[in-house]
Structure formats: C-alpha cells, structure tokens
Amino acid sequence: MRAFLSIPTLLLAAFIREASSSAHTHTKRDSCVGFASIPAGPYTLYQNLWGQGSATSGWQCTGLDYQGGDVVTWHTTWDWQGGRTDVKSYSNIDYTFNPRQLSSISRIPTTWKWSYTGSNVVADVSYDMFTSYSPSGSSAYEIMIWLGALGGAGPISHTGSPITTVTIAGISWDLFEGPNGATTVFSFVAHGEQTSFNADLLDFLQYLIQSQGLPSTQYLSGIGAGTEPFDGSNAQFTTGEYVITIT
C-alpha cells in the first residue's frame, strides 16, 4: 500500500545477499537490501523499503521460504521505531500477469494463511490492486483489502471514517476512500484479523463497479499481497500459504 505516503511506481531490483548483524539474524535466502526483488515462479517477492526515511531507527529483512507451482510462502522480520503513523515499507509478493480489462475477468481466486508476532506491532496485512484506463497507463484506482489492521493501523481516508460497511466472502468490511496523489484509493478493512483467507477478489471489484463507480472498462494492472509496518519491535510476519490466479 501506501496508507500515509505515496509509493514509488517503479521497484528497483537489487542483489540478494546473505547479511547478519548483532541486532538480528536471518537465513541466507533473506534480503535486507532496500529494494531487493526475489523471483518466485509466477511471483516476485519485493522487500520495498519505500517509507524507511520516516523512521528514527530500524531494519527489515524479507525471505522466500518455498515456491512450487502457484503456491508460495515467505516471511518478513522487522524492527521500526519513530513515525508511528507512517508506513515504512510494503514487503509483498507480486503476481505476474498481463493487464486485463475488468469486464473480461471471470475469477480471481486466492488463499492466504498468515501470522504475526512481535511487540507493540502497528501494521496491516493487505492485498494491493491497481487499475488504469489503458493496459500501460498510470494508476487511476488502488484497491486495498486489509485482512489485518494491527495496533490501530488505518488506511487512507478523506475523513478517517468508513463510507459504508459491506459483507463480502462472508466477512464484514469497513470501506474507506481517499486520495493518493491522482489515484483514488478504496480500502476494505476486515472486522477482525482474517488469518486464513479464501475468497474471489473479483467480488470486491464487482462491488465497487456496482456500488462505488469503479468503471468496468478499467484494466487490472497489478496485484500484490504483503504487510505494511508502521512501528514495533522484534516483529515477524509469516505467510504459510499463498495462492492467486486470474481467469
């Protein structure tokens, strides 16, 4: 995401390296480089420390644990202090696909099982989707689906309050709306942490088309899934299973 600050539209690949320090340890598959990327079959895992400048101190490492077919698992460990209302990063798995017009999509089935540990953790766990007016156009809409809002984390909003509450995939969601530069951001925030999630993401897009004015002519151009840390100590986010496809 980009809950309080704008995110760069280009993610820079960096070398994956084995790193260690007296403050923390991690596996040799981990990367602690600011904008490192790790190929993972139909996915790419991004470290993406886009907001680290708002922290007074901290670090983050992200690692790939397994990838086989459409299934992938990964983890992110971090410790960020300062700027408690500012997002520090969006470590995420990005699904590779050609842009698709929303009206041409039949399903976007997904499964995501995750857990979080740490002290005084303020973070979200979220899908992040982007749409544009043309296959190669700049983002017009950003649609976030927050499966977890830990420690009082909140999304972009005009007012700080939801514009409505809706039930999708058998779960109640508060829907927020606000701007991220020229991009309109819709954020679905679940009532309670959804640590074992199985749904069709097209249901969220169809709701926005039918009820919130999202044009069905928009092109879906990106889908990420990961965590945005704001503040906390000794945190570890772990994805035990993640799958997504588009048909």
C-alpha positions in Angstrom: 0.0 0.0 0.0 0.6 3.5 0.6 -1.5 4.4 3.6 0.0 7.8 4.5 2.8 8.4 2.0 3.0 8.0 -1.8 4.8 4.9 -3.0 7.3 4.9 -6.0 5.7 3.3 -9.1 8.9 1.6 -10.0 10.6 -1.0 -7.8 14.3 -1.4 -8.3 15.8 -4.9 -8.3 18.9 -5.4 -6.1 21.3 -8.2 -5.4 20.1 -10.8 -2.9 22.8 -11.2 -0.2 23.4 -13.1 3.0 23.5 -10.5 5.7 23.8 -10.5 9.5 24.4 -8.2 12.4 24.5 -8.2 16.2 20.9 -6.9 16.2 19.3 -9.7 14.2 19.8 -12.9 12.3 18.2 -14.4 9.3 18.5 -17.2 6.7 20.8 -16.9 3.6 17.6 -16.6 1.4 16.7 -13.4 3.1 17.5 -10.0 1.7 17.9 -6.8 3.7 18.5 -4.6 0.7 16.1 -1.7 0.4 14.5 -2.5 -2.9 15.6 -6.1 -3.5 13.5 -8.5 -5.6 13.4 -12.3 -5.4 12.0 -14.3 -8.4 9.5 -17.0 -7.3 7.9 -18.7 -10.3 4.7 -16.7 -11.3 5.5 -14.2 -8.5 8.2 -11.7 -7.4 8.9 -11.1 -3.8 9.8 -7.5 -3.0 11.5 -6.0 0.1 10.4 -2.5 -0.8 11.5 -0.1 2.0 9.8 2.9 0.4 9.0 4.7 3.6 12.0 3.9 5.7 13.0 7.6 5.8 10.2 8.3 8.3 11.8 6.0 10.9 14.2 7.2 13.5 15.8 3.8 13.6 15.1 0.3 12.3 15.7 -2.5 9.9 13.9 -5.1 7.8 14.7 -8.4 6.0 12.5 -10.4 3.7 12.9 -14.0 2.6 11.4 -16.6 0.3 10.7 -19.9 2.0 9.1 -22.0 -0.7 7.6 -21.8 -4.2 6.0 -24.7 -6.1 3.6 -24.1 -8.9 1.1 -21.4 -7.8 1.9 -21.9 -4.1 4.4 -19.6 -2.3 5.5 -19.0 1.3 7.7 -16.2 2.7 8.5 -14.1 5.8 9.5 -10.6 6.8 11.2 -9.7 10.0 11.5 -6.1 11.1 12.0 -3.5 13.9 10.9 0.1 13.2 10.9 3.0 15.6 9.6 6.5 15.1 7.0 8.0 12.8 4.3 5.8 14.3 1.6 6.9 11.8 3.9 6.4 8.8 4.3 3.3 6.7 7.9 2.2 6.5 7.7 -0.5 3.7 5.5 -2.9 1.8 7.2 -6.2 1.7 5.0 -8.1 -0.8 4.6 -10.9 -3.3 3.6 -9.6 -6.7 1.7 -11.8 -9.2 2.9 -11.7 -12.8 0.1 -11.3 -15.4 -0.8 -9.2 -18.5 -3.2 -6.3 -17.7 -6.8 -7.4 -18.1 -9.9 -5.3 -18.5 -12.2 -5.8 -15.5 -15.1 -6.8 -17.7 -13.1 -9.7 -19.2 -12.2 -11.3 -15.8 -14.1 -14.3 -14.7 -12.5 -15.1 -11.3 -9.5 -14.1 -9.1 -9.4 -17.0 -6.6 -6.9 -16.7 -3.7 -5.9 -18.3 -0.5 -3.7 -16.6 2.1 -2.7 -18.0 5.5 -0.5 -15.8 7.7 0.6 -14.9 11.2 2.3 -12.1 13.0 4.4 -11.9 16.2 6.2 -9.0 17.9 5.9 -6.3 20.5 3.7 -3.2 20.1 3.2 -4.0 16.4 1.4 -1.4 14.3 0.9 -2.9 10.8 -1.5 -4.0 8.2 -1.7 -7.2 6.2 -3.2 -6.4 2.8 -3.8 -7.1 -0.9 -3.0 -4.1 -3.1 -4.5 -4.0 -6.6 -4.1 -1.3 -9.2 -6.3 -0.4 -12.2 -5.7 2.0 -15.1 -7.5 3.5 -18.1 -5.3 1.6 -20.6 -3.0 -1.5 -20.3 0.1 0.6 -19.9 -1.5 3.7 -18.3 -0.7 5.2 -14.9 -2.8 4.0 -11.9 -6.3 5.5 -11.7 -7.6 3.4 -8.8 -5.9 1.5 -6.0 -8.0 -1.2 -4.2 -6.6 -2.5 -0.9 -8.1 -5.4 1.1 -6.9 -5.3 4.6 -7.0 -8.8 6.2 -5.5 -7.3 9.4 -5.2 -3.9 11.0 -2.9 -4.5 13.9 -2.3 -2.0 16.7 -4.6 0.7 15.3 -3.2 0.9 11.8 -5.6 2.8 9.5 -5.9 3.3 5.7 -6.0 6.4 3.5 -9.3 8.2 4.1 -10.9 11.6 3.4 -12.4 11.7 6.8 -10.9 8.9 8.9 -14.3 7.1 8.9 -15.7 4.4 6.6 -18.0 5.4 3.9 -20.0 2.2 4.3 -19.9 -1.4 5.7 -20.3 -4.3 3.4 -20.2 -8.1 3.6 -18.1 -9.9 1.0 -16.9 -13.5 1.2 -18.9 -13.9 4.4 -16.8 -11.2 6.2 -17.8 -7.7 7.3 -15.6 -4.9 5.9 -15.4 -1.2 6.6 -14.8 0.6 3.3 -12.7 3.7 3.2 -12.0 6.1 0.4 -9.3 8.7 -0.1 -6.6 10.1 -2.5 -3.1 9.0 -3.1 -2.0 11.8 -5.4 -4.1 11.4 -8.5 -5.1 7.9 -7.6 -8.4 7.1 -5.9 -7.9 4.6 -3.1 -10.6 2.2 -1.8 -9.6 0.2 1.3 -11.7 -2.7 2.6 -10.8 -3.3 6.3 -11.9 -6.5 7.8 -13.8 -6.7 11.1 -11.2 -8.9 12.9 -8.0 -10.4 11.7 -8.5 -12.9 8.8 -5.5 -15.1 9.2 -6.9 -17.9 7.0 -8.5 -16.2 4.0 -10.1 -17.9 1.0 -12.1 -15.8 -1.5 -12.5 -14.5 -5.0 -11.1 -11.0 -5.2 -13.3 -10.3 -8.2 -16.2 -10.0 -5.7 -14.6 -6.9 -4.3 -14.1 -5.3 -7.7 -17.6 -6.1 -8.7 -18.9 -4.5 -5.6 -17.0 -1.3 -6.4 -18.3 -1.4 -10.0 -21.9 -1.8 -9.0 -21.9 0.5 -5.9 -19.0 2.9 -5.9 -18.5 4.0 -9.5 -15.4 1.9 -10.5 -15.6 1.7 -14.3 -15.7 -1.9 -15.6 -13.5 -0.6 -18.5 -10.6 -0.2 -16.2 -7.6 -2.5 -16.7 -6.3 -4.5 -13.7 -2.6 -4.0 -13.9 -1.2 -5.2 -10.6 -1.9 -7.4 -7.6 0.4 -7.5 -4.5 0.0 -9.1 -1.1 2.0 -8.3 1.9 2.5 -6.3 5.1 2.9 -2.6 5.8 4.7 -2.0 9.1 4.3 1.3 10.8 6.0 0.8 14.2 7.0 -2.0 16.6 9.8 -4.3 17.8 11.0 -7.8 17.0 8.2 -8.3 14.5 7.9 -11.3 12.2 5.2 -11.6 9.5 4.9 -15.2 8.1 2.9 -16.4 5.2 2.3 -20.1 5.5 0.4 -20.4 2.2 -0.4 -18.0 -0.6 -2.0 -18.7 -4.0 -3.6 -16.4 -6.5 -4.7 -16.8 -10.2 -6.7 -14.8 -12.7 -9.1 -16.4 -15.2 
